[in-house]
Amino acid sequence: MSARLLPGKPVAEAVLADVSTRVAALKAKGVTPALATVLVGDDDASAGYIRIKQKQAAELGFVSPHAHLPGDTTQDELERVIRGFNDDKDVHGLLLQYPIPGHLDYDRALQVLDPDMDVDGLHPLNMGRLAIGLPGPLPCTPAGIEALLAFHDIPVSGREVVILGRGATLGRPLAMLLAQKRPTANAAVTVVHTGVPDWARYTQRADILIAAAGVPGIIQPEHVKPGAVVVGGGVRYEGRRILPDVDESCADVAGAITPRVGGVGPTTVAMLFRNAVAAAERATA
Ligand SMILES: NC(=O)c1ccc[n+]([C@@H]2O[C@H](COP(=O)([O-])OP(=O)(O)OC[C@H]3O[C@@H](n4cnc5c(N)ncnc54)[C@H](OP(=O)(O)O)[C@@H]3O)[C@@H](O)[C@H]2O)c1
């Protein structure tokens, strides 16, 4: 392996240190930031993610009221719980853990959520804000990737970024984010997907290649320009196993690369808390 590693942990630590300072400032004003969580059903992995987020919330000084709804919850009941948190003046951010059981409509539930409390940054209004450059909660994984590149001094402005995947949580919002006119973005962004069968033609010329497909091993060394920066955002979970989009052997060709584990993931969680503290600041300004 010759590539420089781009770990996400120090990025997350820097973001969370800032969040801690902001939580302390809110508490000094008598405000305890509150991040509510909603879990539907008994999926072990989802319950595990909620526990991790609640532990982190407590460490940062948030309170995190939690609603655990049974797997047979109706759409109406789920929306009633979300509206209840929306209307609770002591709650500032709300996280609906994804996925929810198949009989429920996640997009509809998301639309019930107060957009200013949307710590995932995935509400349609927040996607719209991102599209036209208005301030608001940013989708966590795209924001985490921008922060990761900036933290590791990877120049983005003016460079060619190719994103494999145009999904709503990662590829699409990331493309909007990295094309914005800011020093840590400002890139020439190309998005490729299944509609572009010869997508390798594009990835091979990328200065920065970002995998956002969720197809294990889809990015192989022959898809990478020698010396390029490779960011692995897409992953598939098989039980506890993490199967990344980027094959490990890409490290032999890339100039810099996120590690197989501990790359983009920690930055995503950190951005969730950045959105949560910002929601508390807005609500109590
Ligand atoms: N690291 C983290 O913290 C984190 C957080 C959130 C999401 N993720 C991961 O990010 C990935 C993307 O999430 P998402 O919700 O945006 O996913 P998604 O909606 O499933 O989108 C996947 C995208 O990849 C494209 N794609 C799939 N197979 C392809 C192939 N063989 N060739 C070319 N393009 C292909 C799809 O193309 P079409 O549009 O043409 O179908 C689609 O645009 C997932 O793996 C998810 O687990 C990671």
The ligand as an SDF file (V2000), in Angstrom:
LIG
                    3D

 48 52  0  0  0  0  0  0  0  0999 V2000
  -20.5380    5.8680    5.5980 N   0  0  0  0  0  0  0  0  0  0  0  0
  -21.6820    6.3460    6.0920 C   0  0  0  0  0  0  0  0  0  0  0  0
  -21.7460    6.8440    7.2120 O   0  0  0  0  0  0  0  0  0  0  0  0
  -22.9000    6.3110    5.2260 C   0  0  0  0  0  0  0  0  0  0  0  0
  -24.0190    7.0850    5.5180 C   0  0  0  0  0  0  0  0  0  0  0  0
  -25.1150    7.0880    4.6400 C   0  0  0  0  0  0  0  0  0  0  0  0
  -25.0630    6.2700    3.5300 C   0  0  0  0  0  0  0  0  0  0  0  0
  -23.9690    5.4920    3.3280 N   0  0  0  0  0  0  0  0  0  0  0  0
  -23.8730    4.5730    2.1880 C   0  0  0  0  0  0  0  0  0  0  0  0
  -23.8370    5.3000    1.0010 O   0  0  0  0  0  0  0  0  0  0  0  0
  -24.3340    4.4860   -0.0500 C   0  0  0  0  0  0  0  0  0  0  0  0
  -25.2850    5.2920   -0.8690 C   0  0  0  0  0  0  0  0  0  0  0  0
  -26.4150    5.6270   -0.1000 O   0  0  0  0  0  0  0  0  0  0  0  0
  -27.7230    6.1370   -0.8250 P   0  0  0  0  0  0  0  0  0  0  0  0
  -28.8370    6.1410    0.1470 O   0  0  0  0  0  0  0  0  0  0  0  0
  -27.3940    7.3980   -1.5420 O   0  0  0  0  0  0  0  0  0  0  0  0
  -27.9060    4.8850   -1.8280 O   0  0  0  0  0  0  0  0  0  0  0  0
  -28.8680    4.5800   -3.0250 P   0  0  0  0  0  0  0  0  0  0  0  0
  -30.0390    5.4700   -2.9950 O   0  0  0  0  0  0  0  0  0  0  0  0
  -29.0520    3.1110   -2.9870 O   0  0  0  0  0  0  0  0  0  0  0  0
  -27.9820    4.9730   -4.2840 O   0  0  0  0  0  0  0  0  0  0  0  0
  -26.9930    4.1590   -4.7970 C   0  0  0  0  0  0  0  0  0  0  0  0
  -26.4800    4.7850   -6.0590 C   0  0  0  0  0  0  0  0  0  0  0  0
  -25.4440    3.9750   -6.5900 O   0  0  0  0  0  0  0  0  0  0  0  0
  -25.6800    3.7160   -7.9690 C   0  0  0  0  0  0  0  0  0  0  0  0
  -25.2340    2.3750   -8.3220 N   0  0  0  0  0  0  0  0  0  0  0  0
  -25.5980    1.2200   -7.7200 C   0  0  0  0  0  0  0  0  0  0  0  0
  -25.0250    0.1790   -8.3530 N   0  0  0  0  0  0  0  0  0  0  0  0
  -24.3210    0.6860   -9.3680 C   0  0  0  0  0  0  0  0  0  0  0  0
  -23.5380    0.1220  -10.4000 C   0  0  0  0  0  0  0  0  0  0  0  0
  -23.3610   -1.2080  -10.4940 N   0  0  0  0  0  0  0  0  0  0  0  0
  -22.9680    0.9310  -11.3080 N   0  0  0  0  0  0  0  0  0  0  0  0
  -23.1350    2.2600  -11.2290 C   0  0  0  0  0  0  0  0  0  0  0  0
  -23.8720    2.8700  -10.2770 N   0  0  0  0  0  0  0  0  0  0  0  0
  -24.4530    2.0870   -9.3630 C   0  0  0  0  0  0  0  0  0  0  0  0
  -27.1840    3.8100   -8.1440 C   0  0  0  0  0  0  0  0  0  0  0  0
  -27.4690    4.1390   -9.4680 O   0  0  0  0  0  0  0  0  0  0  0  0
  -28.9880    4.3810  -10.0120 P   0  0  0  0  0  0  0  0  0  0  0  0
  -29.4040    5.7070   -9.4430 O   0  0  0  0  0  0  0  0  0  0  0  0
  -28.8350    4.4160  -11.4640 O   0  0  0  0  0  0  0  0  0  0  0  0
  -29.7910    3.2390   -9.4710 O   0  0  0  0  0  0  0  0  0  0  0  0
  -27.5310    4.9210   -7.1590 C   0  0  0  0  0  0  0  0  0  0  0  0
  -27.4260    6.1800   -7.7660 O   0  0  0  0  0  0  0  0  0  0  0  0
  -24.9380    3.2520    0.6430 C   0  0  0  0  0  0  0  0  0  0  0  0
  -24.0130    2.2170    0.5470 O   0  0  0  0  0  0  0  0  0  0  0  0
  -25.0610    3.6580    2.0780 C   0  0  0  0  0  0  0  0  0  0  0  0
  -24.9030    2.5560    2.9460 O   0  0  0  0  0  0  0  0  0  0  0  0
  -22.8880    5.5140    4.1280 C   0  0  0  0  0  0  0  0  0  0  0  0
  1  2  1  0
  2  3  2  0
  2  4  1  0
  4  5  1  0
  4 48  2  0
  5  6  2  0
  6  7  1  0
  7  8  2  0
  8  9  1  0
  8 48  1  0
  9 10  1  0
  9 46  1  0
 10 11  1  0
 11 12  1  0
 11 44  1  0
 12 13  1  0
 13 14  1  0
 14 15  2  0
 14 16  1  0
 14 17  1  0
 17 18  1  0
 18 19  2  0
 18 20  1  0
 18 21  1  0
 21 22  1  0
 22 23  1  0
 23 24  1  0
 23 42  1  0
 24 25  1  0
 25 26  1  0
 25 36  1  0
 26 27  1  0
 26 35  1  0
 27 28  2  0
 28 29  1  0
 29 30  1  0
 29 35  2  0
 30 31  1  0
 30 32  2  0
 32 33  1  0
 33 34  2  0
 34 35  1  0
 36 37  1  0
 36 42  1  0
 37 38  1  0
 38 39  2  0
 38 40  1  0
 38 41  1  0
 42 43  1  0
 44 45  1  0
 44 46  1  0
 46 47  1  0
M  CHG  2   8   1  16  -1
M  END
$$$$
